[in-house]
Amino acid sequence: MPRPPALSPSRAGDFQQCPLMFRYRTVDRLPERPSPAATLGTLVHAVLERLYDLPARERTVDSAHARLEPQWREMVAKQPDLAELHADEAAEQAWLADGRQRLATYFELENPQRLEPAAREEFIELQLEDGPLLRGIIDRIDIAPDGSIRIVDYKTGKTPDPRYGAKKERFQMRFYALVIERIRQRRPALLQLLFLKDGGRLEIRPTGDDIAQVEHEIREIWNEITAAASAGRFRTRKSALCGWCSFQDRCPEFGGVEPPLDPDAVERAFGVRPVTA
Ligand code: SF4
């Protein structure tokens, strides 16, 4: 059975950053080399998720640190190309030290001995009426004795510069709030982002207007995506972030050649067939 067209906060962010990059990730599904920063995020998330398997009194910073390197070896065993991530052992050890720093910062922000999450790494899905299937994975959901819901997301990077309003992060958390409100028939009381590089915290108490606004934004982004898909044209959007893009060799902005679009892949991804392909 074909999968319905779906949208996650990160894919929506990709499209807003650069439609061509979005195309390469979502339609062409081109492979990308894992980056040290993204892989550190995956590793620290895995350690924090498993930390809550332990009895409360054993959730200490030492036990989190002790789990970091074994968790890393487990990841490399499952995905052997990760072994190429570091130039040498010294670089790998420096990277693992960064991971230990992120975990230590986590313990400055929260006391996991006093928390019993209702869900960890929770996969969520919601079919938006006349829109895409919304999808995401929530790092942690806490439910208080009175039933109030808190959504928690860990970021291994630093707190975004307030001059730019943390737009991407706010969009992601309000996206989750919309999905959880519809699934559980209760609006989350608090959305909380923890930035483990510098110990920053961003909290949002979503209102009905926030939920309505994010639904409107999601529909607008989806309309732009399906318009691009129908036209068979995903434009470039050059920015400072191009430096981190894996697809410069196929990007016309950098002298690369854009390969033709596969109309079947477009239809599978968005439920529309490009007219010009
Ligand atoms: S290099 Fe920049 S413009 Fe080109 S695809 Fe990547 S993000 Fe888009």
Residues whose N, C-alpha, C, O or C-beta is under 5 A from the ligand:
A	BS01	SF4	C18 L20 M21 T236 R237 K238 C242 C245 F247 Q248 C251 E253
